[in-house]
Amino acid sequence: IGLVTPSGPITEQQLEKTVQNIEGLGFKLAYNRTRLLAKKGYLAGRDISRADEINRMFDNEQIDGIWAVRGGYGATRILDMLNYKVIRQNPKVFIGYSDITAIHQAIFKKTNLVSFHGPVGASEFTDYTKKYVMQLISETSPTLKIEHFAQNEMLENNIYNSYVINSGIAEGQLIGG
């Protein structure tokens, strides 16, 4: 799994947590430490450097998947610098959320490939997270039902409680993150 920082900068601690999280799932990691820890203002280095790192990861035959360490801001600045021909020719699991959603949308629009709106490497990897991430990226089932995280129902803040907005049946293509 190749690590990238397409948006905001990360700390040593976030990198260490990411390594622990992903290696804890049983994966080997490939990354350029200097590149990951780069910082230019509120970004993880220069735009061209962040885009080049993603392009290199997609072009590297030794890399099976790419995982963003964090979101933040800045992904939209590199969309026109990504090599969509290389990405289309080398489909890989690509995971992240927040600002990384812009890259997911661009990859889908330009290549028609699927990517995965999932935890960034520096997220809290709970048992729930680990279970579904591993099912999603390592099993070949055409469907995956993600159960509601029941522990959220016990929180005092009901923001996580599930409820029906409009009852009925809907059908269509779901795109987004």
GROMACS elastic network, one bead per residue, 0.5 to 0.9 nm:
[ bonds ]
;  ai    aj funct       b0    kb
    1    22     6  0.83426   500
    1    27     6  0.66351   500
    1    28     6  0.61484   500
    1    30     6  0.60128   500
    1    31     6  0.84629   500
    1    62     6  0.88669   500
    1    63     6  0.57811   500
    1    64     6  0.59364   500
    1    66     6  0.54217   500
    1    67     6  0.67833   500
    1    93     6  0.89343   500
    2    28     6  0.87026   500
    2    29     6  0.58268   500
    2    31     6  0.56665   500
    2    54     6  0.88855   500
    2    57     6  0.62992   500
    2    58     6  0.89916   500
    2    63     6  0.60858   500
    2    64     6  0.77927   500
    2    65     6  0.61969   500
    2    67     6  0.62061   500
    2    68     6  0.85402   500
    3    18     6  0.88322   500
    3    29     6  0.72145   500
    3    30     6  0.65216   500
    3    31     6  0.53738   500
    3    32     6  0.81200   500
    3    36     6  0.77591   500
    3    53     6  0.89753   500
    3    54     6  0.88027   500
    3    57     6  0.83527   500
    3    65     6  0.87592   500
    3    66     6  0.58429   500
    3    67     6  0.50879   500
    3    68     6  0.58454   500
    3    69     6  0.64444   500
    3   121     6  0.82263   500
    4    31     6  0.74041   500
    4    32     6  0.86736   500
    4    35     6  0.84093   500
    4    36     6  0.64434   500
    4    50     6  0.76886   500
    4    53     6  0.67050   500
    4    54     6  0.65632   500
    4    57     6  0.83693   500
    4    66     6  0.71041   500
    4    67     6  0.62825   500
    4    69     6  0.61266   500
    4    70     6  0.84879   500
    5     8     6  0.68635   500
    5     9     6  0.69802   500
    5    10     6  0.77430   500
    5    35     6  0.82961   500
    5    36     6  0.58800   500
    5    37     6  0.83926   500
    5    38     6  0.89428   500
    5    43     6  0.89439   500
    5    44     6  0.62065   500
    5    45     6  0.87818   500
    5    50     6  0.66804   500
    5    53     6  0.83922   500
    5    54     6  0.86028   500
    5    67     6  0.86682   500
    5    68     6  0.56128   500
    5    69     6  0.56899   500
    5    70     6  0.64241   500
    5    71     6  0.76956   500
    6     9     6  0.86356   500
    6    43     6  0.83067   500
    6    44     6  0.68647   500
    6    45     6  0.88100   500
    6    47     6  0.83091   500
    6    49     6  0.89967   500
    6    50     6  0.52334   500
    6    51     6  0.69186   500
    6    53     6  0.83061   500
    6    54     6  0.76376   500
    6    68     6  0.70456   500
    6    69     6  0.85076   500
    6    70     6  0.80356   500
    6    71     6  0.74359   500
    6    72     6  0.88703   500
    6    73     6  0.85493   500
    6    74     6  0.69040   500
    6    75     6  0.56383   500
    6    78     6  0.79205   500
    6    99     6  0.86849   500
    6   100     6  0.73957   500
    6   103     6  0.88719   500
    7    42     6  0.85549   500
    7    43     6  0.57988   500
    7    44     6  0.58893   500
    7    45     6  0.86280   500
    7    47     6  0.88917   500
    7    50     6  0.77583   500
    7    68     6  0.88278   500
    7    70     6  0.72257   500
    7    71     6  0.55773   500
    7    72     6  0.55462   500
    7    73     6  0.50410   500
    7    75     6  0.51153   500
    7    76     6  0.86358   500
    7    77     6  0.88592   500
    7    99     6  0.69714   500
    7   100     6  0.74982   500
    8    39     6  0.81525   500
    8    42     6  0.60274   500
    8    45     6  0.84206   500
    8    70     6  0.69214   500
    8    71     6  0.61090   500
    8    73     6  0.55413   500
    8    74     6  0.66000   500
    8    75     6  0.86067   500
    8    99     6  0.89353   500
    9    36     6  0.77569   500
    9    37     6  0.66632   500
    9    38     6  0.67357   500
    9    39     6  0.55745   500
    9    40     6  0.79764   500
    9    41     6  0.85620   500
    9    42     6  0.67207   500
    9    43     6  0.53065   500
    9    45     6  0.73638   500
    9    70     6  0.80015   500
    9    71     6  0.88417   500
    9    72     6  0.81240   500
   10    13     6  0.80346   500
   10    14     6  0.59689   500
   10    15     6  0.68886   500
   10    36     6  0.72865   500
   10    37     6  0.59476   500
   10    38     6  0.80154   500
   10    39     6  0.80409   500
   10    44     6  0.70557   500
   10    69     6  0.77236   500
   10    70     6  0.73251   500
   11    14     6  0.51395   500
   11    15     6  0.63765   500
   11    16     6  0.86452   500
   11    37     6  0.66482   500
   12    15     6  0.51111   500
   12    16     6  0.61444   500
   12    17     6  0.86059   500
   12    37     6  0.72209   500
   13    16     6  0.50266   500
   13    17     6  0.60919   500
   13    18     6  0.85263   500
   13   122     6  0.88475   500
   14    17     6  0.50482   500
   14    18     6  0.60786   500
   14    19     6  0.85985   500
   14    69     6  0.77069   500
   14    70     6  0.85209   500
   14   121     6  0.81845   500
   14   122     6  0.54124   500
   14   123     6  0.87688   500
   15    18     6  0.50342   500
   15    19     6  0.61725   500
   15    20     6  0.85800   500
   15    33     6  0.86089   500
   15    36     6  0.80330   500
   15    37     6  0.80987   500
   15    69     6  0.72517   500
   15   121     6  0.80965   500
   15   122     6  0.69917   500
   16    19     6  0.51492   500
   16    20     6  0.61796   500
   16    21     6  0.85671   500
   16   122     6  0.83654   500
   17    20     6  0.50626   500
   17    21     6  0.60072   500
   17    22     6  0.86435   500
   17   121     6  0.75181   500
   17   122     6  0.56688   500
   17   123     6  0.81691   500
   17   124     6  0.87824   500
   18    21     6  0.50055   500
   18    22     6  0.60960   500
   18    23     6  0.82145   500
   18    69     6  0.65124   500
   18   120     6  0.81465   500
   18   123     6  0.76162   500
   19    22     6  0.54887   500
   19    23     6  0.57413   500
   19    24     6  0.79475   500
   19    29     6  0.74713   500
   19   121     6  0.76460   500
   19   122     6  0.84486   500
   20    23     6  0.53962   500
   20    24     6  0.56441   500
   20    25     6  0.86781   500
   21    24     6  0.50829   500
   21    25     6  0.67232   500
   21   121     6  0.67245   500
   21   122     6  0.75329   500
   21   123     6  0.82760   500
   21   124     6  0.81754   500
   21   125     6  0.64988   500
   22    25     6  0.51688   500
   22    26     6  0.69472   500
   22    27     6  0.60937   500
   22    28     6  0.79153   500
   22    29     6  0.77979   500
   22   121     6  0.69130   500
   22   125     6  0.89979   500
   23    26     6  0.50511   500
   23    28     6  0.60348   500
   23    29     6  0.71068   500
   24    27     6  0.72822   500
   25   130     6  0.73653   500
   25   134     6  0.76966   500
   29    63     6  0.87518   500
   30    62     6  0.89678   500
   30    63     6  0.75856   500
   31    34     6  0.88679   500
   31    35     6  0.80597   500
   31    36     6  0.74449   500
   32    35     6  0.52287   500
   32    36     6  0.61439   500
   32    37     6  0.86676   500
   32    53     6  0.88418   500
   33    36     6  0.51139   500
   33    37     6  0.61337   500
   33    38     6  0.85395   500
   34    37     6  0.53032   500
   34    38     6  0.61035   500
   35    38     6  0.52401   500
   35    39     6  0.88502   500
   35    44     6  0.81913   500
   35    45     6  0.76773   500
   35    49     6  0.78793   500
   35    50     6  0.81378   500
   35    53     6  0.80222   500
   36    39     6  0.86223   500
   36    44     6  0.71345   500
   36    45     6  0.84492   500
   36    50     6  0.88268   500
   36    69     6  0.85202   500
   37    44     6  0.69652   500
   37    45     6  0.82186   500
   38    43     6  0.82984   500
   38    44     6  0.52458   500
   38    46     6  0.84124   500
   39    42     6  0.72041   500
   39    43     6  0.58150   500
   39    46     6  0.79002   500
   40    43     6  0.52136   500
   40    44     6  0.60494   500
   40    46     6  0.63257   500
   41    44     6  0.79788   500
   41    45     6  0.79138   500
   42    45     6  0.85741   500
   42    72     6  0.87349   500
   42    73     6  0.77535   500
   42    74     6  0.84283   500
   43    46     6  0.72984   500
   43    47     6  0.81921   500
   43    72     6  0.83385   500
   43    73     6  0.71207   500
   43    74     6  0.64322   500
   44    47     6  0.83297   500
   44    49     6  0.88585   500
   44    50     6  0.71638   500
   44    74     6  0.84611   500
   45    48     6  0.84513   500
   45    49     6  0.65469   500
   45    50     6  0.65788   500
   46    49     6  0.52682   500
   46    50     6  0.63970   500
   46    51     6  0.87788   500
   47    50     6  0.52830   500
   47    51     6  0.62580   500
   47    52     6  0.85333   500
   47    74     6  0.79990   500
   47    75     6  0.87092   500
   47    77     6  0.67039   500
   47    78     6  0.58446   500
   47    81     6  0.84121   500
   48    51     6  0.51502   500
   48    52     6  0.59068   500
   48    53     6  0.85553   500
   48    78     6  0.70703   500
   48    81     6  0.70093   500
   49    52     6  0.50446   500
   49    53     6  0.61904   500
   49    54     6  0.88572   500
   50    53     6  0.53099   500
   50    54     6  0.67019   500
   50    55     6  0.88774   500
   50    75     6  0.87848   500
   50    78     6  0.73687   500
   51    54     6  0.53077   500
   51    55     6  0.62479   500
   51    56     6  0.86470   500
   51    75     6  0.88169   500
   51    78     6  0.56551   500
   51    79     6  0.77377   500
   51    80     6  0.88969   500
   51    81     6  0.59055   500
   51    82     6  0.57494   500
   51    83     6  0.86080   500
   52    56     6  0.59819   500
   52    57     6  0.85089   500
   52    81     6  0.78082   500
   52    82     6  0.74010   500
   52    83     6  0.87390   500
   53    56     6  0.51131   500
   53    57     6  0.61993   500
   53    58     6  0.87517   500
   54    57     6  0.51233   500
   54    58     6  0.63327   500
   54    59     6  0.86206   500
   54    66     6  0.80861   500
   54    82     6  0.73819   500
   54    83     6  0.87982   500
   55    58     6  0.52758   500
   55    59     6  0.61572   500
   55    60     6  0.86453   500
   55    81     6  0.87813   500
   55    82     6  0.61852   500
   55    83     6  0.60502   500
   55    84     6  0.85311   500
   55    86     6  0.73172   500
   55    87     6  0.73899   500
   56    60     6  0.59845   500
   57    60     6  0.52119   500
   57    61     6  0.83525   500
   57    62     6  0.87543   500
   57    63     6  0.64458   500
   57    64     6  0.88944   500
   57    65     6  0.82647   500
   57    66     6  0.69476   500
   58    61     6  0.77800   500
   58    63     6  0.73271   500
   58    64     6  0.85445   500
   58    65     6  0.82133   500
   58    66     6  0.78090   500
   58    83     6  0.89494   500
   58    86     6  0.67165   500
   58    87     6  0.57030   500
   58    89     6  0.87574   500
   58    90     6  0.60203   500
   58    91     6  0.74938   500
   58    92     6  0.71291   500
   59    62     6  0.89463   500
   59    63     6  0.83032   500
   59    86     6  0.62000   500
   59    87     6  0.73428   500
   59    89     6  0.85686   500
   59    90     6  0.66165   500
   60    63     6  0.55990   500
   60    64     6  0.85669   500
   60    90     6  0.85730   500
   61    64     6  0.74015   500
   61    90     6  0.81316   500
   63    66     6  0.74282   500
   63    92     6  0.81755   500
   64    91     6  0.86882   500
   64    92     6  0.58324   500
   64    93     6  0.69874   500
   65    91     6  0.87269   500
   65    92     6  0.50528   500
   65    94     6  0.58788   500
   65    95     6  0.81177   500
   66    92     6  0.70830   500
   66    93     6  0.60915   500
   66    95     6  0.64234   500
   66    96     6  0.89644   500
   67    70     6  0.89154   500
   67    93     6  0.80444   500
   67    94     6  0.57947   500
   67    96     6  0.62706   500
   67   119     6  0.88597   500
   67   120     6  0.68605   500
   67   121     6  0.65712   500
   68    71     6  0.72864   500
   68    94     6  0.78734   500
   68    95     6  0.62206   500
   68    96     6  0.52030   500
   68    97     6  0.81624   500
   68   100     6  0.75240   500
   68   119     6  0.85754   500
   68   120     6  0.54749   500
   68   121     6  0.61479   500
   68   122     6  0.86832   500
   69    96     6  0.75920   500
   69   119     6  0.88521   500
   69   120     6  0.51328   500
   69   122     6  0.55782   500
   69   123     6  0.83115   500
   70    96     6  0.72408   500
   70    97     6  0.77906   500
   70    98     6  0.81537   500
   70    99     6  0.84626   500
   70   100     6  0.81205   500
   70   119     6  0.85978   500
   70   120     6  0.51323   500
   70   121     6  0.64736   500
   70   122     6  0.62361   500
   70   123     6  0.79249   500
   71    74     6  0.84375   500
   71    75     6  0.81635   500
   71    96     6  0.72832   500
   71    97     6  0.63398   500
   71    98     6  0.52674   500
   71   100     6  0.56991   500
   71   101     6  0.87497   500
   71   120     6  0.71633   500
   72    75     6  0.83096   500
   72    98     6  0.68052   500
   72    99     6  0.55619   500
   72   100     6  0.81635   500
   73    76     6  0.79921   500
   73    77     6  0.89119   500
   73    98     6  0.85979   500
   73    99     6  0.57621   500
   73   100     6  0.86203   500
   74    77     6  0.54123   500
   74    78     6  0.73052   500
   74    99     6  0.72682   500
   74   100     6  0.88887   500
   75    78     6  0.56315   500
   75    79     6  0.67212   500
   75    99     6  0.60616   500
   75   100     6  0.62278   500
   75   101     6  0.83815   500
   75   102     6  0.63438   500
   75   103     6  0.66065   500
   76    79     6  0.54241   500
   76    80     6  0.83282   500
   76    99     6  0.80129   500
   76   100     6  0.86921   500
   76   102     6  0.61059   500
   76   103     6  0.74204   500
   77    80     6  0.75743   500
   77    81     6  0.83886   500
   78    81     6  0.51630   500
   78    82     6  0.66463   500
   78   103     6  0.87252   500
   79    82     6  0.55748   500
   79    83     6  0.89853   500
   79   102     6  0.79026   500
   79   103     6  0.67236   500
   79   106     6  0.69527   500
   80    83     6  0.81721   500
   81    84     6  0.89285   500
   82    85     6  0.88648   500
   82    86     6  0.87632   500
   82    87     6  0.82884   500
   83    86     6  0.54853   500
   83    87     6  0.63248   500
   83    88     6  0.87483   500
   84    88     6  0.58929   500
   84    89     6  0.83983   500
   84   106     6  0.88297   500
   84   107     6  0.70912   500
   84   110     6  0.64553   500
   84   111     6  0.65521   500
   85    88     6  0.51659   500
   85    89     6  0.61846   500
   85    90     6  0.86272   500
   85   110     6  0.86670   500
   85   111     6  0.77301   500
   86    89     6  0.50957   500
   86    90     6  0.60792   500
   86    91     6  0.86551   500
   87    90     6  0.51678   500
   87    91     6  0.60182   500
   87    92     6  0.80614   500
   87   107     6  0.77838   500
   87   111     6  0.74250   500
   87   113     6  0.87348   500
   88    91     6  0.58135   500
   88   107     6  0.83400   500
   88   110     6  0.83144   500
   88   111     6  0.53313   500
   88   112     6  0.80380   500
   88   113     6  0.71124   500
   91    94     6  0.88302   500
   91   113     6  0.71167   500
   91   114     6  0.85905   500
   92   113     6  0.89225   500
   92   114     6  0.88404   500
   92   115     6  0.79797   500
   93   114     6  0.80414   500
   93   115     6  0.60627   500
   93   116     6  0.70530   500
   93   137     6  0.71317   500
   94   104     6  0.80469   500
   94   114     6  0.83790   500
   94   115     6  0.51279   500
   94   116     6  0.58736   500
   94   117     6  0.83726   500
   95   100     6  0.82464   500
   95   104     6  0.85133   500
   95   115     6  0.65025   500
   95   117     6  0.58688   500
   95   118     6  0.56025   500
   95   119     6  0.70831   500
   95   120     6  0.69426   500
   95   121     6  0.87147   500
   96    99     6  0.83422   500
   96   100     6  0.55869   500
   96   101     6  0.72880   500
   96   104     6  0.84676   500
   96   115     6  0.88333   500
   96   116     6  0.67489   500
   96   117     6  0.53897   500
   96   118     6  0.50279   500
   96   119     6  0.54813   500
   96   121     6  0.77115   500
   97   101     6  0.55602   500
   97   104     6  0.87660   500
   97   116     6  0.82754   500
   97   117     6  0.52009   500
   97   118     6  0.56292   500
   97   119     6  0.61492   500
   97   120     6  0.61911   500
   97   177     6  0.72020   500
   98   101     6  0.57806   500
   98   102     6  0.84140   500
   98   117     6  0.84342   500
   98   120     6  0.85898   500
   98   177     6  0.79957   500
   99   102     6  0.60689   500
   99   103     6  0.79475   500
  100   103     6  0.53139   500
  100   104     6  0.65357   500
  100   105     6  0.88798   500
  100   117     6  0.80837   500
  100   120     6  0.88936   500
  101   105     6  0.61848   500
  101   106     6  0.85850   500
  101   117     6  0.68795   500
  101   176     6  0.75070   500
  101   177     6  0.59593   500
  102   105     6  0.52002   500
  102   106     6  0.62130   500
  102   107     6  0.86387   500
  103   106     6  0.50327   500
  103   107     6  0.59997   500
  103   108     6  0.84762   500
  103   115     6  0.89921   500
  104   107     6  0.52614   500
  104   108     6  0.62197   500
  104   109     6  0.86119   500
  104   114     6  0.78498   500
  104   115     6  0.58607   500
  104   116     6  0.73615   500
  104   117     6  0.74802   500
  104   176     6  0.82062   500
  104   177     6  0.82180   500
  105   108     6  0.51839   500
  105   109     6  0.60628   500
  105   110     6  0.85233   500
  105   115     6  0.86510   500
  105   175     6  0.81400   500
  105   176     6  0.71466   500
  105   177     6  0.86096   500
  106   109     6  0.50607   500
  106   110     6  0.58855   500
  106   111     6  0.80977   500
  107   110     6  0.53283   500
  107   111     6  0.55577   500
  107   112     6  0.68689   500
  107   113     6  0.63959   500
  107   114     6  0.76906   500
  107   115     6  0.76064   500
  108   111     6  0.54220   500
  108   113     6  0.50772   500
  108   114     6  0.61334   500
  108   115     6  0.75183   500
  109   112     6  0.57517   500
  109   113     6  0.81375   500
  110   113     6  0.82561   500
  111   114     6  0.87187   500
  116   136     6  0.86557   500
  116   137     6  0.87064   500
  116   177     6  0.86093   500
  117   120     6  0.89069   500
  117   176     6  0.82418   500
  117   177     6  0.57161   500
  118   129     6  0.88769   500
  118   133     6  0.74095   500
  118   177     6  0.87120   500
  119   122     6  0.79320   500
  119   123     6  0.59075   500
  119   124     6  0.81687   500
  119   125     6  0.79458   500
  119   129     6  0.78340   500
  119   133     6  0.82828   500
  120   123     6  0.54575   500
  120   124     6  0.88918   500
  121   124     6  0.84251   500
  121   125     6  0.85290   500
  122   125     6  0.84032   500
  124   129     6  0.81966   500
  125   128     6  0.78021   500
  125   129     6  0.54891   500
  125   130     6  0.61115   500
  126   129     6  0.50290   500
  126   130     6  0.61784   500
  126   131     6  0.85383   500
  127   130     6  0.51080   500
  127   131     6  0.60476   500
  127   132     6  0.87482   500
  128   131     6  0.52686   500
  128   132     6  0.64814   500
  128   133     6  0.86077   500
  128   149     6  0.74199   500
  129   132     6  0.55646   500
  129   133     6  0.59801   500
  129   134     6  0.83959   500
  130   133     6  0.52818   500
  130   134     6  0.59411   500
  130   135     6  0.84394   500
  131   134     6  0.55056   500
  131   135     6  0.62620   500
  131   136     6  0.86742   500
  132   136     6  0.59295   500
  132   137     6  0.85715   500
  132   144     6  0.86424   500
  132   146     6  0.69932   500
  133   136     6  0.50801   500
  133   137     6  0.61711   500
  133   138     6  0.82487   500
  134   137     6  0.54094   500
  134   138     6  0.55868   500
  134   139     6  0.75499   500
  135   138     6  0.55498   500
  135   139     6  0.53181   500
  135   140     6  0.84572   500
  135   141     6  0.86938   500
  135   144     6  0.78378   500
  136   139     6  0.62051   500
  136   140     6  0.81667   500
  136   141     6  0.85859   500
  136   144     6  0.72146   500
  137   140     6  0.81891   500
  139   142     6  0.88870   500
  140   143     6  0.85885   500
  141   144     6  0.69869   500
  146   149     6  0.86951   500
  147   150     6  0.82439   500
  148   151     6  0.87718   500
  148   152     6  0.84733   500
  148   162     6  0.80561   500
  149   152     6  0.59086   500
  149   153     6  0.77982   500
  149   160     6  0.88746   500
  150   153     6  0.55182   500
  150   154     6  0.75134   500
  150   161     6  0.88985   500
  151   154     6  0.55142   500
  151   155     6  0.72306   500
  152   155     6  0.54135   500
  152   156     6  0.88447   500
  152   157     6  0.87017   500
  152   158     6  0.80465   500
  152   159     6  0.87207   500
  152   160     6  0.57264   500
  152   161     6  0.66690   500
  153   156     6  0.81988   500
  153   157     6  0.88025   500
  153   158     6  0.71822   500
  153   160     6  0.67637   500
  153   161     6  0.54594   500
  153   162     6  0.81420   500
  154   157     6  0.86360   500
  154   158     6  0.85073   500
  154   161     6  0.87985   500
  155   158     6  0.66082   500
  155   159     6  0.88332   500
  155   160     6  0.80450   500
  155   161     6  0.86849   500
  156   159     6  0.88789   500
  157   160     6  0.73203   500
  157   161     6  0.84832   500
  158   161     6  0.51797   500
  158   162     6  0.86779   500
  159   162     6  0.83492   500
  164   167     6  0.63086   500
  171   174     6  0.89527   500
